[in-house]
Amino acid sequence: MISNKKIVVLLLLFLARKCYVLEAPILKSITGTDDGGVFVVWKPINDTSDETVLGYKILINEVKERLERMYKLVNGDQEPGLVEEMTSEEVFGTMPLSLAKQIIAEGVTTDNMLIDYIKPDVLHEIRVLAYTKDKESKLSSPWRVKLLTLAKNKRAIAFRHHDECFLTIRHDDVTTGTPIIYNNYI
């Protein structure tokens, strides 16, 4: 016969497993691709629970932006010029998950995913989470990404992650066809 103490201990063990929170994956990089997509890389979680991680979900939200036009000094001669700035209407890292597009990467060792189409000239917030049979992990820190349309042979991708912003511009050398990449960290 099972004693009341054993029942309580078993119940507490069961509840402890259910209350266990999976850590968040860490987004390591996002790279633009030639065909208008992005390649997302993350650090998988170290799962110490009894439940096996089945895979990862990449959550992509479109972020609304507002266009602001203003006159500012735009060059060394202190001449005013019309400047257009796109500013986000959403606070960084607070996008509603219910509106996110979800892409599933199956497998516990999966650490990357090619997302083959991201709308050009639209700001996106990307986050990753791990999932098991019964629960989901915390969300990774957000990255904001915008694929910029430039001239025919030039492409750019702008990123924001924590307190860091950077812009990568790629174009093909006219004489050799070799890609040239410029990175600016702002």
C-alpha positions in Angstrom: 0.0 0.0 0.0 1.3 3.5 -0.9 1.5 5.9 2.0 0.2 9.4 2.0 3.8 10.7 2.1 4.8 8.8 -1.0 1.7 10.1 -2.8 2.6 13.7 -1.9 6.2 13.2 -3.0 5.1 11.8 -6.3 2.6 14.6 -6.8 5.2 17.2 -6.1 7.6 15.6 -8.5 4.9 15.5 -11.2 4.1 19.2 -10.6 7.8 20.2 -10.6 8.2 18.6 -14.0 5.2 20.5 -15.4 6.3 23.8 -13.9 9.8 23.5 -15.4 10.5 26.4 -17.8 12.6 25.8 -20.8 15.3 28.3 -21.4 15.2 30.5 -24.5 17.3 29.8 -27.6 19.8 32.5 -28.5 19.6 34.1 -31.9 23.1 34.3 -33.2 22.8 35.8 -36.7 20.5 36.6 -39.6 21.9 36.8 -43.1 20.1 38.1 -46.2 20.0 35.7 -49.2 20.1 36.4 -52.9 16.5 35.5 -53.5 14.9 37.8 -51.0 15.0 35.6 -47.9 17.0 35.3 -44.7 19.1 32.6 -43.1 18.5 32.5 -39.3 21.0 30.8 -37.0 20.4 30.2 -33.2 22.1 28.4 -30.3 19.9 25.4 -29.4 18.8 25.1 -25.8 20.5 22.8 -23.3 17.5 20.7 -22.3 17.7 19.3 -18.8 14.1 18.3 -18.3 12.6 14.9 -18.9 10.8 16.1 -22.0 12.6 16.0 -25.3 12.8 19.1 -27.4 11.0 18.3 -30.6 12.2 21.4 -32.5 12.1 25.1 -32.8 9.6 27.7 -34.0 10.7 30.8 -35.8 8.2 33.6 -35.2 8.1 36.5 -37.7 6.0 39.6 -37.2 5.6 42.5 -39.6 6.2 45.8 -37.7 4.2 48.8 -38.7 6.2 51.9 -39.5 5.4 55.5 -39.9 7.1 57.8 -42.5 8.3 61.2 -41.1 9.5 63.9 -43.4 11.6 66.8 -42.1 14.2 69.3 -43.1 17.6 68.7 -41.5 21.2 69.7 -42.2 22.4 66.9 -44.5 26.0 67.8 -45.5 29.1 69.5 -44.4 28.0 72.8 -45.9 25.1 72.9 -43.5 22.5 73.0 -46.2 19.1 71.9 -45.3 17.6 69.0 -47.2 14.4 66.9 -47.0 15.0 63.8 -44.9 12.6 60.9 -44.7 12.7 58.6 -41.7 10.8 55.4 -41.1 10.1 54.9 -37.4 8.5 51.9 -35.8 5.1 52.1 -34.3 5.8 49.1 -32.1 8.0 49.0 -29.1 11.1 46.7 -29.6 10.4 43.2 -28.4 6.7 43.6 -27.6 5.0 42.3 -30.8 1.9 40.1 -30.2 2.7 36.5 -30.8 -0.9 35.8 -32.0 -0.1 37.7 -35.2 3.2 36.1 -35.9 3.9 33.9 -38.9 5.3 30.6 -37.5 7.9 28.5 -39.3 8.7 25.1 -37.7 12.2 23.6 -37.7 12.0 20.0 -36.5 14.7 18.3 -34.6 16.5 18.8 -31.3 19.9 19.6 -32.9 18.4 22.0 -35.5 20.2 25.3 -35.2 19.3 27.2 -38.4 16.6 27.7 -40.9 16.3 29.3 -44.4 13.3 31.5 -44.6 12.9 31.8 -48.3 10.8 34.9 -48.6 10.6 38.1 -46.5 8.6 41.0 -47.8 11.1 43.6 -49.1 11.1 47.1 -47.6 9.0 45.9 -44.7 10.3 45.8 -41.1 10.1 42.3 -39.5 10.7 41.2 -35.9 12.1 37.6 -35.7 12.3 35.5 -32.5 12.9 31.8 -31.9 11.5 29.4 -29.3 12.0 25.7 -28.5 9.0 23.3 -28.1 8.4 19.9 -26.5 5.3 17.8 -26.6 3.6 19.8 -23.8 5.3 23.2 -23.6 7.2 26.0 -25.3 10.4 27.7 -24.1 10.8 31.4 -23.4 11.3 33.5 -26.5 14.7 34.5 -27.8 15.7 38.1 -27.8 14.2 39.8 -30.8 16.0 40.9 -33.9 14.5 43.4 -36.3 15.3 42.9 -40.0 14.5 44.9 -43.1 15.4 43.8 -46.6 16.0 47.0 -48.6 15.4 47.2 -52.3 18.1 49.2 -54.0 19.3 49.2 -57.6 19.1 46.0 -59.7 22.5 44.7 -58.7 22.5 46.1 -55.1 20.8 44.6 -52.1 20.9 45.7 -48.5 19.7 44.3 -45.2 19.3 46.4 -42.0 19.3 44.8 -38.5 18.6 45.8 -35.0 19.5 43.6 -32.0 19.6 44.9 -28.4 21.5 48.2 -28.6 23.2 47.4 -31.9 22.2 48.4 -35.4 23.9 47.5 -38.6 23.5 47.6 -42.3 24.9 45.2 -44.8 25.1 46.2 -48.5 25.9 43.8 -51.2 26.4 44.4 -54.9 28.0 42.6 -57.7 31.3 44.0 -59.1 30.4 45.1 -62.7 33.7 43.9 -64.2 34.0 40.5 -62.4 30.5 39.7 -61.2 32.0 39.0 -57.8 29.8 40.0 -54.8 31.2 42.9 -52.7 29.8 43.3 -49.2 30.0 46.4 -47.1 29.1 46.3 -43.4 28.3 49.4 -41.4 27.8 49.2 -37.6 25.8 52.2 -36.4 
